[in-house]
C-alpha cells in the first residue's frame, strides 16, 4: 500500500480571529464577525484545508454562560460563515479553568491552551498531517499550543482575516510549506 499523508488543516482560535472578542461573547448579539472571516475560510477550503476551531471558553468555568450557550454560539458562527462559503469542519472548546467558580470545571485541563489537547484530539479524529498544518491565533497561548502540537503558529492582530490569510498562504507556498 502506498504511503499516504494525512490531511492539511488550519486551526483557528475563535474570539479575536473569527469574531471580534467582545469579552466573553456567548449571546447572538455578541457575534460581530471579524472582517473577511467567511472569505478567508472559503479561500482556505479552496486550497484543500480542513478548518478546525480550537477555543478556550473559560466563561463556562467562571459561571458566565453554559456549555450549551457555547455550542449555540458556535452554531450561529457556523451559519454566518457558511453564508459566504466558509464552513468550519470541527469545533473544539475547553470550558475548564484552574480558578473556576464552578467546581466541576476547576482544573488545569490538558485541552486548555497553551496545552495542545484540543489540537491533538482533532489531529487524531480527522487524520490531520501536522507537518502541513498551522494555527492562527491572537494570543501567546495559541502560539504555545501550536508549538506543543508541533505545528506552525501565526499571530493575527488585524481587522481583516481574509487579507491576512491570503498573504500567509502565499508566503507559505513560496517557502514550500
N, C-alpha and C positions, 0 to 999 in steps of 0.2 A: 504494500500500500504506500503511495507517495506521501511525503511529508506535507502536512497541512498546518499552516499558521492559523492562529486564532483571528478573530475579527478586530479591526481597529475601532477604538471608541474615544469619544470626548466625554470626560467627566466634567460636570458643571456644578458649581455652587449655585444655590437658588437666590437668596436675598443678597442684592448688591451686584448680581451678574445677570440673571434672567428678569428679575423685577427689582424695582427700587426698594432699598431697605428702609422701610418706614417705621422701624423699631418694633420688632416682633409682629410682622404682618401675619394676619390669620383670618381676617374678615374679607368678604368680597370687596368692600370699599377700600381696603388696604392695598389691593392689587393695582399697582402702577407699573406697567410694562417698561422694561429698560428699552431705550431706543434701539431699534434694529434687532431685537432679540429673536423674533419669529423669522426674520430674513436670515439671520446668522445660522439658526438651526436648520432651516431649509437648505442653505448652502452646504453646511456640514453633511447633511443627509445625502445631497447630490454628489458629495465626494466619497461616499461609502461608509461614513462613520455611524456607529451606534451612538445614541445620546443618552447619557445616564446622569441624573441629578443626584448629588450627594450633599446633604444639608444637615448641619446641627440645628436642632429645634428645641433649645433649652427652655423656651417659653412653656412647654408642656411641664417640665420639671419644676418650673417656677410657679405653676398654677395659673398661668395667664390664659391658657387655652388647652383644649384636649387633643389627643391624637386624631380623633375624628375630624376636628377642625383643620388639622394639618393635611389630612387626606382630602378633605373638601377643597381646601385652598389649592393643593396640587392639581386636583381635577379641574378647577377653574383655570389655573395657569395653563394646563394642557390644552383645554378648549380654546383659549385665546391664542396660544402658539399655533395650534392646528389650523386656525382660520387662515393663516398665511403659509401653510405647508411645513411648519416647524415642530412636528410631534416628537415628544420625548419617548424613548424606549423603556426606561425604567426610573422609578423614583425610590431613593433610599433616604431615610432620615433617622437621626438619633435624638430621642427625647430625653436622654439622661444628662445629669449634671452632678458633679460632686457636692455642690451645696444646694441641692434640690429642696424645696419646701414640701414636696410630696415624696414621702419616704420611699415608695416603690421605684422612684426614678433617681434616687440618690446613690450614685456610684460613678466611678471614673471608668466608664464603659469602653471596650475596645473599638466600638463604632464611632465614638466621639472624636472628631478631628481635634488635634493633629494626628491621632491614631488612624491607621489605614483601613479599619474594619469594613466600612461601607464599600470602599473601592475593591477590596479583596473579595468580598461577597459577590459583587457584580462581575468581577473578572471570572470567577468560578461559574456563576449562574449563566452567563451569556457566552462563555468561551472566548473571552477577550484576550488579545495579544498585547501585553503591557508595552512591548518594545515599539509598537506603532500607535500607541495611545497617549493621551495627555489630558491634563486637567486645567480648567480655567476657574480661578477663584479671585476673591477680593481681599483676603486676609492671609497673614503669615501662616496661620494654622492650616489653611488649604494647601499652601506650598509644602509644609512639613508632611502633611498626609500624602501628597503626591510622591514626595521623595521616599517616604517609608514604604510606599507601594511600588517603588521602582518605575515610576512614570514621570515624565516631564510635567512641570507645573508652570503656569503663566499667570502673572498678576494682572488683573483687569481693574483699571481705575479710569474709566472714561464714561461717556454718556451714550455711546453707540457701539453695541456689541457686534453688529454686522461689519463695520469698518475694522474693528479690532481683529475679528476672526479672519477676514479676508487677507489682511496683512500678515497675520500669524501663519496661516496655511501657505501663503506664498513663500515666506521665509523658511518654513519647514521643508517645503518642496525644493527650494534652492539648496538647502543643506543636505538633501537626500534623506530626510527623516520620514 
